[in-house]
Amino acid sequence: MGQGIYFSKTSYISHLYTGDYSENGEKFIFRARVLLGDYSHGYNREDEERPMKPCGTKYYDASSDLVRENFCVYNNDQCLPEYIIKYI
């Protein structure tokens, strides 16, 4: 889906990307509101720029994977973090 800010509908998927950065094993994920806008479905190519609309002059606001579980937005203003969740 390219370079952007990634979100998932399920916390398990987000957990897979948390990494081991804390000495005491703590992990963090955000719960956020995300404005998808007009998004392309099934766009999984990470090596390309954001997807362009069929008209060829405008870009989509976001893209999703094939099953619409994971989304990528391309503008910081589309995200509103509400909570930070800390867990072990």
LUMFIZA-32126 format. One record per residue: z, x, y of N, C-alpha, C in turn; residue number from 1. Coordinates in nm, 3 decimals. Layout:
% LUMFIZA-32126
{r {Z; X; Y}; {Z; X; Y}; {Z; X; Y}; NUM} ...
***
This chain:
% LUMFIZA-32126
{r {0.000; 0.082; -0.118}; {0.000; 0.000; 0.000}; {0.000; 0.086; 0.125}; 1} {r {0.012; 0.215; 0.107}; {-0.001; 0.305; 0.219}; {0.129; 0.336; 0.291}; 2} {r {0.114; 0.398; 0.407}; {0.229; 0.437; 0.486}; {0.282; 0.317; 0.562}; 3} {r {0.409; 0.287; 0.545}; {0.471; 0.174; 0.612}; {0.616; 0.160; 0.570}; 4} {r {0.672; 0.044; 0.591}; {0.811; 0.014; 0.558}; {0.809; -0.083; 0.441}; 5} {r {0.871; -0.044; 0.331}; {0.863; -0.120; 0.207}; {0.986; -0.209; 0.187}; 6} {r {0.960; -0.328; 0.134}; {1.064; -0.425; 0.103}; {1.034; -0.487; -0.032}; 7} {r {1.141; -0.533; -0.098}; {1.125; -0.601; -0.226}; {1.207; -0.729; -0.224}; 8} {r {1.162; -0.827; -0.300}; {1.239; -0.951; -0.313}; {1.364; -0.931; -0.398}; 9} {r {1.365; -0.830; -0.483}; {1.477; -0.807; -0.574}; {1.549; -0.678; -0.539}; 10} {r {1.681; -0.682; -0.543}; {1.760; -0.563; -0.511}; {1.742; -0.454; -0.616}; 11} {r {1.709; -0.491; -0.738}; {1.691; -0.390; -0.843}; {1.576; -0.294; -0.807}; 12} {r {1.468; -0.346; -0.756}; {1.356; -0.260; -0.718}; {1.399; -0.167; -0.605}; 13} {r {1.471; -0.219; -0.507}; {1.519; -0.134; -0.397}; {1.613; -0.026; -0.450}; 14} {r {1.697; -0.062; -0.547}; {1.790; 0.034; -0.607}; {1.716; 0.154; -0.667}; 15} {r {1.600; 0.131; -0.724}; {1.524; 0.240; -0.786}; {1.481; 0.347; -0.685}; 16} {r {1.478; 0.314; -0.558}; {1.435; 0.407; -0.454}; {1.549; 0.466; -0.373}; 17} {r {1.674; 0.441; -0.412}; {1.787; 0.487; -0.331}; {1.812; 0.636; -0.341}; 18} {r {1.788; 0.698; -0.453}; {1.811; 0.842; -0.467}; {1.958; 0.876; -0.481}; 19} {r {1.987; 1.004; -0.500}; {2.124; 1.053; -0.515}; {2.156; 1.150; -0.402}; 20} {r {2.184; 1.096; -0.284}; {2.208; 1.180; -0.167}; {2.355; 1.196; -0.133}; 21} {r {2.440; 1.115; -0.190}; {2.581; 1.117; -0.157}; {2.658; 1.198; -0.261}; 22} {r {2.758; 1.272; -0.216}; {2.840; 1.352; -0.308}; {2.925; 1.266; -0.399}; 23} {r {2.966; 1.149; -0.352}; {3.053; 1.063; -0.433}; {2.978; 0.951; -0.505}; 24} {r {2.846; 0.958; -0.509}; {2.768; 0.861; -0.584}; {2.740; 0.729; -0.515}; 25} {r {2.776; 0.718; -0.386}; {2.749; 0.594; -0.314}; {2.600; 0.578; -0.290}; 26} {r {2.555; 0.454; -0.291}; {2.417; 0.422; -0.262}; {2.414; 0.313; -0.155}; 27} {r {2.304; 0.306; -0.083}; {2.292; 0.210; 0.027}; {2.156; 0.142; 0.022}; 28} {r {2.156; 0.011; 0.044}; {2.032; -0.063; 0.065}; {2.055; -0.160; 0.181}; 29} {r {1.947; -0.198; 0.246}; {1.953; -0.295; 0.355}; {1.913; -0.432; 0.304}; 30} {r {1.978; -0.533; 0.361}; {1.929; -0.670; 0.348}; {1.869; -0.701; 0.483}; 31} {r {1.742; -0.740; 0.483}; {1.672; -0.757; 0.611}; {1.586; -0.882; 0.611}; 32} {r {1.560; -0.930; 0.730}; {1.459; -1.034; 0.749}; {1.330; -0.962; 0.783}; 33} {r {1.221; -1.009; 0.722}; {1.094; -0.941; 0.741}; {0.989; -1.045; 0.779}; 34} {r {0.917; -1.020; 0.885}; {0.808; -1.106; 0.929}; {0.679; -1.047; 0.872}; 35} {r {0.624; -1.112; 0.770}; {0.504; -1.060; 0.705}; {0.379; -1.085; 0.787}; 36} {r {0.371; -1.196; 0.854}; {0.250; -1.228; 0.928}; {0.134; -1.252; 0.831}; 37} {r {0.017; -1.210; 0.868}; {-0.102; -1.225; 0.785}; {-0.109; -1.103; 0.692}; 38} {r {-0.093; -1.124; 0.561}; {-0.088; -1.009; 0.471}; {-0.195; -1.018; 0.363}; 39} {r {-0.232; -0.902; 0.314}; {-0.330; -0.895; 0.204}; {-0.254; -0.893; 0.073}; 40} {r {-0.309; -0.956; -0.026}; {-0.246; -0.968; -0.157}; {-0.314; -0.873; -0.255}; 41} {r {-0.232; -0.806; -0.335}; {-0.286; -0.722; -0.441}; {-0.339; -0.588; -0.396}; 42} {r {-0.292; -0.541; -0.284}; {-0.339; -0.414; -0.230}; {-0.241; -0.305; -0.273}; 43} {r {-0.279; -0.224; -0.370}; {-0.187; -0.125; -0.428}; {-0.226; 0.019; -0.404}; 44} {r {-0.324; 0.046; -0.325}; {-0.371; 0.183; -0.308}; {-0.288; 0.255; -0.204}; 45} {r {-0.205; 0.347; -0.250}; {-0.115; 0.419; -0.160}; {-0.185; 0.530; -0.083}; 46} {r {-0.303; 0.565; -0.124}; {-0.371; 0.680; -0.064}; {-0.459; 0.641; 0.054}; 47} {r {-0.462; 0.516; 0.094}; {-0.549; 0.473; 0.201}; {-0.469; 0.417; 0.319}; 48} {r {-0.542; 0.396; 0.428}; {-0.483; 0.335; 0.546}; {-0.450; 0.188; 0.517}; 49} {r {-0.386; 0.125; 0.610}; {-0.354; -0.018; 0.593}; {-0.483; -0.099; 0.577}; 50} {r {-0.476; -0.209; 0.504}; {-0.597; -0.286; 0.475}; {-0.653; -0.356; 0.598}; 51} {r {-0.786; -0.360; 0.603}; {-0.856; -0.425; 0.713}; {-0.899; -0.565; 0.670}; 52} {r {-0.898; -0.658; 0.763}; {-0.942; -0.795; 0.736}; {-1.093; -0.795; 0.711}; 53} {r {-1.142; -0.897; 0.642}; {-1.285; -0.904; 0.610}; {-1.377; -0.897; 0.732}; 54} {r {-1.329; -0.940; 0.848}; {-1.413; -0.935; 0.968}; {-1.444; -0.791; 1.007}; 55} {r {-1.360; -0.697; 0.960}; {-1.384; -0.555; 0.985}; {-1.338; -0.503; 1.120}; 56} {r {-1.273; -0.587; 1.199}; {-1.229; -0.540; 1.330}; {-1.079; -0.546; 1.350}; 57} {r {-1.005; -0.611; 1.257}; {-0.861; -0.622; 1.269}; {-0.794; -0.586; 1.137}; 58} {r {-0.669; -0.539; 1.149}; {-0.592; -0.502; 1.030}; {-0.495; -0.614; 0.993}; 59} {r {-0.458; -0.618; 0.865}; {-0.353; -0.708; 0.820}; {-0.219; -0.659; 0.873}; 60} {r {-0.124; -0.751; 0.889}; {0.010; -0.717; 0.936}; {0.094; -0.653; 0.825}; 61} {r {0.062; -0.688; 0.700}; {0.138; -0.640; 0.585}; {0.050; -0.648; 0.461}; 62} {r {0.100; -0.592; 0.352}; {0.030; -0.605; 0.224}; {0.134; -0.623; 0.114}; 63} {r {0.089; -0.678; 0.001}; {0.179; -0.702; -0.111}; {0.119; -0.645; -0.238}; 64} {r {0.204; -0.631; -0.339}; {0.153; -0.590; -0.469}; {0.090; -0.711; -0.539}; 65} {r {0.043; -0.691; -0.659}; {-0.028; -0.798; -0.730}; {0.057; -0.921; -0.759}; 66} {r {0.187; -0.903; -0.781}; {0.273; -1.016; -0.817}; {0.355; -1.068; -0.698}; 67} {r {0.329; -1.017; -0.580}; {0.397; -1.057; -0.456}; {0.549; -1.042; -0.465}; 68} {r {0.592; -0.932; -0.522}; {0.734; -0.899; -0.528}; {0.771; -0.790; -0.429}; 69} {r {0.677; -0.703; -0.398}; {0.699; -0.591; -0.308}; {0.601; -0.602; -0.192}; 70} {r {0.652; -0.570; -0.072}; {0.571; -0.583; 0.047}; {0.582; -0.457; 0.132}; 71} {r {0.478; -0.431; 0.207}; {0.477; -0.319; 0.300}; {0.434; -0.373; 0.436}; 72} {r {0.515; -0.350; 0.538}; {0.479; -0.388; 0.675}; {0.447; -0.261; 0.752}; 73} {r {0.368; -0.274; 0.856}; {0.316; -0.157; 0.926}; {0.368; -0.142; 1.068}; 74} {r {0.462; -0.227; 1.107}; {0.516; -0.219; 1.242}; {0.668; -0.240; 1.234}; 75} {r {0.743; -0.152; 1.296}; {0.890; -0.162; 1.294}; {0.940; -0.295; 1.348}; 76} {r {0.867; -0.356; 1.440}; {0.910; -0.482; 1.501}; {0.905; -0.599; 1.403}; 77} {r {0.850; -0.579; 1.284}; {0.845; -0.685; 1.184}; {0.971; -0.690; 1.099}; 78} {r {1.066; -0.601; 1.122}; {1.186; -0.589; 1.038}; {1.312; -0.611; 1.122}; 79} {r {1.404; -0.688; 1.063}; {1.533; -0.709; 1.128}; {1.643; -0.686; 1.024}; 80} {r {1.701; -0.565; 1.019}; {1.810; -0.541; 0.924}; {1.930; -0.628; 0.959}; 81} {r {1.985; -0.696; 0.858}; {2.102; -0.782; 0.880}; {2.229; -0.721; 0.824}; 82} {r {2.219; -0.661; 0.707}; {2.336; -0.602; 0.641}; {2.298; -0.470; 0.578}; 83} {r {2.395; -0.380; 0.573}; {2.380; -0.260; 0.491}; {2.478; -0.277; 0.375}; 84} {r {2.428; -0.259; 0.256}; {2.508; -0.280; 0.135}; {2.536; -0.144; 0.073}; 85} {r {2.666; -0.115; 0.058}; {2.709; 0.013; -0.001}; {2.765; -0.017; -0.140}; 86} {r {2.721; 0.060; -0.238}; {2.769; 0.039; -0.374}; {2.767; 0.171; -0.452}; 87} {r {2.831; 0.169; -0.567}; {2.835; 0.289; -0.654}; {2.763; 0.258; -0.783}; 88} 
***
